[in-house]
Amino acid sequence: MESITAKNIKKIIRNSKYKQSAIADLAGYNYRTFSNMLNGRKVITDTDVMNIANALEVEPNDLYGIKSS
């Protein structure tokens, strides 16, 4: 089952200038591991969220879908 976090990550990647493989590399993951995270085959941990947010240059809350006030 795909998580809300994975859906948000995919959306941010689609709207960025980067490809999924580039974000995987920037976040420190191989493509297969990153793909497994985004497709619900590997749980996305809080550490993963931080790594991916840094790679995407967004706030972790953006990955969780939390709006800043």
C-alpha positions in Angstrom: 0.0 0.0 0.0 1.4 3.4 -1.0 1.7 5.9 1.8 0.7 9.5 1.8 4.3 10.4 2.3 5.3 8.4 -0.8 2.5 10.1 -2.9 3.8 13.5 -1.7 7.4 12.6 -2.6 6.3 11.5 -6.1 4.3 14.7 -6.6 7.3 16.9 -5.5 9.6 15.0 -7.8 7.2 15.4 -10.8 7.1 19.1 -10.1 10.9 19.4 -9.8 13.6 19.6 -12.4 15.1 16.3 -11.3 14.4 12.6 -12.1 13.7 10.0 -9.5 17.1 8.4 -10.0 18.8 11.7 -9.3 16.9 12.3 -6.1 17.7 8.7 -5.0 21.3 9.4 -5.5 21.2 12.8 -3.7 19.4 11.2 -0.8 22.0 8.4 -0.6 19.9 5.5 -1.9 20.3 3.3 -4.8 17.5 3.5 -7.3 15.9 0.1 -6.4 15.7 1.0 -2.7 14.3 4.4 -3.4 11.8 2.9 -5.8 10.7 0.3 -3.2 10.1 3.2 -0.7 7.9 5.1 -3.2 6.0 1.9 -4.2 5.2 0.7 -0.7 7.6 -2.2 -0.6 9.9 -0.5 2.0 8.8 1.6 4.9 9.8 5.2 4.8 11.4 6.0 8.1 11.9 9.4 9.8 15.5 9.3 8.8 14.5 8.6 5.2 12.2 11.6 5.3 15.0 13.8 6.4 17.4 12.5 3.7 14.8 12.8 0.9 13.7 16.3 2.1 17.3 17.5 2.0 17.7 16.0 -1.5 14.5 17.7 -2.7 15.4 20.9 -0.9 12.0 21.0 0.9 10.9 20.9 4.5 10.1 17.4 5.9 6.5 18.6 6.6 6.1 19.0 2.8 6.7 15.2 2.5 4.1 14.5 5.1 1.7 16.9 3.5 1.6 19.3 6.5 1.0 22.9 5.6 3.0 25.6 7.3 1.1 28.4 9.0 
